Amino acid sequence: MLAVLLVAALSLAPLVAEPRAVAPFDHVVVISVDGLRPDILEGPSLASLPNFARLLRGPHTLNARTDSQHTNTLPNHISMATGRPVHGPYGHCWTGNTDPPSAAAGGTLHINKGAYITSMFDVAHDAGLSTALATTKTKFWIFEQSYCWAAGAPDTTPPDNGNAKIDFVTFSEQTRELAGAVADRLRRASTRTLDFVHLAAPDVAGHGYDWTLAPGSPYVASVGEVDRALGTLFQAIDADAELRGHTAIILTSDHGGGVPRKTHTDITCPLNFRIPFIVWLGDQAASTDLYAINPTRARLESEQIGERDAEFQPIRNGDAANAALQLLGLPTIAGSFYGVKAPLQIVAP
Ligand SMILES: [Zn+2]
C-alpha cells in the first residue's frame, strides 16, 4: 500500500509548480544606483561596464518600475527599504525629498504615517543580523531617525536585539570611499548581514549635465564610476571564502532621468520610470528574465508605469526589501505590499 501511495505521490509531483527556494544567503547587499537608466545596460556601453555585466549573469529585468506615482529619490528609496508604495492603504506616505526635519519636529516615517512603518532593517536586525546603511545623500538621514534606538520598535521575539534597527550608518559623497567602506564591513563581518547601499553619482551627473548616453558624457563616466565601486565589492566577495558563494546582491534604482532635461520629474515618461532590477546569486546562476519566471507579475508596455493598486504589479524597486529578506531566509515585512501576495520568484521553477 505504501509503495502505491508513493508512486501516486511521485506521479503528481510534476503537476505542482512549487517555487524552487534559493538556499539562504548569509550576506545580502541591496544597492540603489541613483538615476540609473536601464538603457545604458542594453547598449554598447555595457562593454566598458564589466561589473554590471557580471551582475547581469543573474536573474534580472531592465523593465522594472519605480513607484507608480513618484519618480523622485527619497520616496522611492523608502519603498525599497519598506516594501510599500508611497501612497494608498499600504503606503509609507513619505513624499519629502529633502533633508528631513528633526525627529522632534516629526522627521520619522512613523510620526508622518501615524503608525509604525516596519522595514527590512527591523526584520533582519530582530533576527540577529547586522544591518547597515551606506549613502551618498544626507536626506537618507530619515532612515537613521526612523530606526534609531529612540524611534525603532522593540524586538519582541527573544533574544532582544534592541530597538536600533540599523547597526552602522556610513555617509560619503565619494563613490569610491563609500564602496571601500562597504567592502571593509563585509570583510570584517562576523555575523550574517544586510546592507543598503546608495550610490548617487549618475544622478549628480544627470542633474549637472543631462542623462545623455553619448560616449564620454559625464553620465556615462558616472556609471563607470559605479561599475568600479561594484568591482570593489566583488573583490571583497571573491577573496573571502566566507563571502564567496554566501553573498547575494540586489541592484535597482530610484528613477531614470532625462525628461525634462537634467531632471526626472515627468512621471509619464518611460525614461524616468523604467529602471533595472537585478539579482546576483553568484556566477553560477542563470541569466534569467525575471518576468519569464514570474507569471504573477505584469510585464507592462514600455509607456506604462502600472497602477498603484492593480492586482498584478510589475516588478518594482519596492520589491527589493522582501526579495532581500527572502534571500536571507527571513519572513516578509509586516504591513508591506510588494512581494507579499506574489513573492518574487528569483530562480526558475
Ligand atoms: Zn534619485
Residues whose N, C-alpha, C, O or C-beta is under 5 A from the ligand:
A	BS01	ZN	D34 G35 N72 T73 D203 D254
